[in-house]
Amino acid sequence: MSSGTRDDQGISQDDYRILNVKFSTWYDKRRHEGLFNRLKCTYIDLLDNATFSNNKEKRTIVLLNALHAAGKLSRNNLKLLHDTITITNQVGLRSELENLLPSFPYAGVSSFTQHRQRVLKFFSNLSDTDVDTINARFNDPIKQYSDRWDMLFDLEKSRGIINKEKLDEFIENLEEIGVETTPYEPPGNAPARAVDQTTAQTPAHSTQASAQTTQNPGPETPYQTPSPILTSSLVLEQELSDFEPCDELKQPNGFSIEEERMADSFSLTPIDIFLRYRMNKEFLKSLLPVSKWYDERNYTDQLRVMYKDKIPSVSALREAKSTMGLFKQLENGGHLSATNTKILVDTINVTGTHGVLGVSKHLQDIYDNTDHRVTSFSSYRQSLMQFGNSLSESDVTKLSALLNGSRNEWTAILDLEESGILNEDELQQFIKHLKENGIRGGAKTLERKRRKTNHPTKC
């Protein structure tokens, strides 16, 4: 925290500037994921047309300055920033700002109307095909929008086709032309969701427990979407007839039936093992578009750093050629399965890759119904992710020179860890090494994280 002028009503002016710059940089860097256009749609009700049309360079700081001038944002009222992070699902940014300003506020979303939240959620859930269909429905010839948020801004702000009074009618019209729509109520207004009683329960979730969850979901127990389990006896009999007990009667992690029986508190039959094996196989298949999304954006090396503690084999970690390869290694280690998806949600939140939710409705459902507190990765592992994101191109060049060449910041971090230069026990020595080599931004990032870990903020 800086020593700038401060009063009892808010943070110092210096910290306020730093906060706005950090916030703006995050969204500007992710412009290719549609985040800036999404931000424009988020602020439609708060800013006038001139502010948007005059911002030719698409800079987030221009929007923040306009919000400040309009009295919506100030150094003693940061609620709008918190709510923006929440409504745009940028949990990774919240973590960065907490390190900078431990007093960054927590509370429910109150800066945006239920209508605004509903519109944003609806457009988040649309598939790419649905976006193209909507484009064709309202434009002849079709327009070349940069993304779905560009289209939403045009339909709502520029042309008034979408508004609070017409939203239900707009959605009904889309249903008539085959667009899949998902009912949505803002948090706090959503009706309780009942578990489908025709879906079989896994042994780890008894019928009684499910009934209690349905009747009393509670704020601390997010609804979990039941995992699909094979229920057709005819299909099951056919598939079991093709199932080779001697070779295939094992989980992808290599455990035999007897080992599973010893490990679990219940007895597994061959059918149990087969169902679990099939479920995980189908689940990994459903992650193919997720893997493709990460691969196309060159996230694989970053995910290697993220999963290093979960994939202890250095060769397996290095040799995985794609994100799917890493997912398979996580499954082999028991960290990812059809009934254990927390690591996917934590990956999205720590890396700030919420754009991936747009390619998989299944993943969006998992994300919406999972606790967002990060538990899959240690504080140290998360600090390394922030360290990598803070490195400039010149910093990476300096690190690569020390290591006789690395492709990028993430392979450099892996090399540093494998060589023993970078480890949690000797972090202070590594920070000193960074400073000596002129990598001060990265050093500051690790120092902030280390101070927060050693001296947690008192509640």
MOVEN-V108948 format. One line per field, one symbol per residue. ss: DSSP state (H for helix, E for strand, C for the rest). psi: psi as a letter, one per 40 degrees, with the letter a starting at -180 (. if undefined). burial: + if it has 16 or more other ideal C-beta (glycine too) atoms within 10 Angstrom, else -. A space follows every 10 residues. Layout:
ss: ???
psi: ???
burial: ???
//
This chain:
ss: CCCCCCECCE CCHHHHHHHH HHHHHHHHHC HHHCHHHHHH HHCCCCCCHH HHHHCCCCCH HHHHHHHHHC CCCECCECHH HHHHHHHCCC HHHHHHHHHH CCCCCCCCCC CCCHHHHHHH HHHHHCCHHH HHHHHHHHCC CCCCCCCHHH HHHHHHHHCC CCCCCCHHHH HHHHHHCCCC CCCCCCCCCC CCCCCCCCCC CCCCCCHHHH HHHHHCCCCC CCCCCCCCCC CCHHHHHHHH HCCCHHHHCE CCCCCEHHHH HHHCCCCCCH HHHHHHHHHH HHHHHHCHHH HHHHHHCCCH HHHHHHCCCC CCCHHHHHHC CCHHHHHHHH HHCCCCECCE CHHHHHHHHH HCCHHHHHHC HHHHHHHHCC CCCCCCCCHH HHHHHHHHHH CCHHHHHHHH HHCCCCCCHH HHHHHHHHHC CCCHHHHHHH HHHHHHCCCH HHHHHHHHHH HHHHCCCCC
psi: hieihiaeea iidddddddd dddddddddf deeedddddd ddedeeiidd dddegdefhd ddddddddde eehieegedd dddddddefg dddddddddd geehihiihe eiiddddddd ddddeiiddd dddddddehh iiigidaddd ddddddddee dhiddedddd ddddddeehh ihhhhiheeh ihhihheehi iidegidddd dddddgdide gihhhhhhih ehdddddddd dehhdddefi ideehidddd dddieihhid dddddddddd dddddeeddd ddddddefed ddddddeddd gdhdddddeh eidddddddd ddeeehideg eddddddddd effedddeeh ddddddddfi hehhediidd ddddddddde hidddddddd ddefhidadd ddddddddee dhiddfdddd ddddddeegd dddddddddd ddddgihh.
burial: -----+---- ++--++-+++ -+++-+++-+ +-++++++++ ++++-++--- ++--+--+-+ ++++-+++-- -++-+--+-+ ++++++++++ +++++++-+- +--+----+- ++---+++++ ++++++---+ +-+++--+-- ----+-++++ +++++++--- -+-------+ +--+----+- ---+-+---- ----+----- ++-------+ --+------- --+++++--- -----+---- --+------+ +---+-+--+ +------+-- -+++++++++ --++--+--+ +-+++---++ ++++++++-+ +-----+--+ --++++++++ ++--++++-+ ++++++++++ ++++++++++ --++++++-+ ---+-++--+ ++++++++++ +---++-+++ -++--+-+++ +++++++--- -+----+--+ +-++----+- -++-++++++ ---------
//
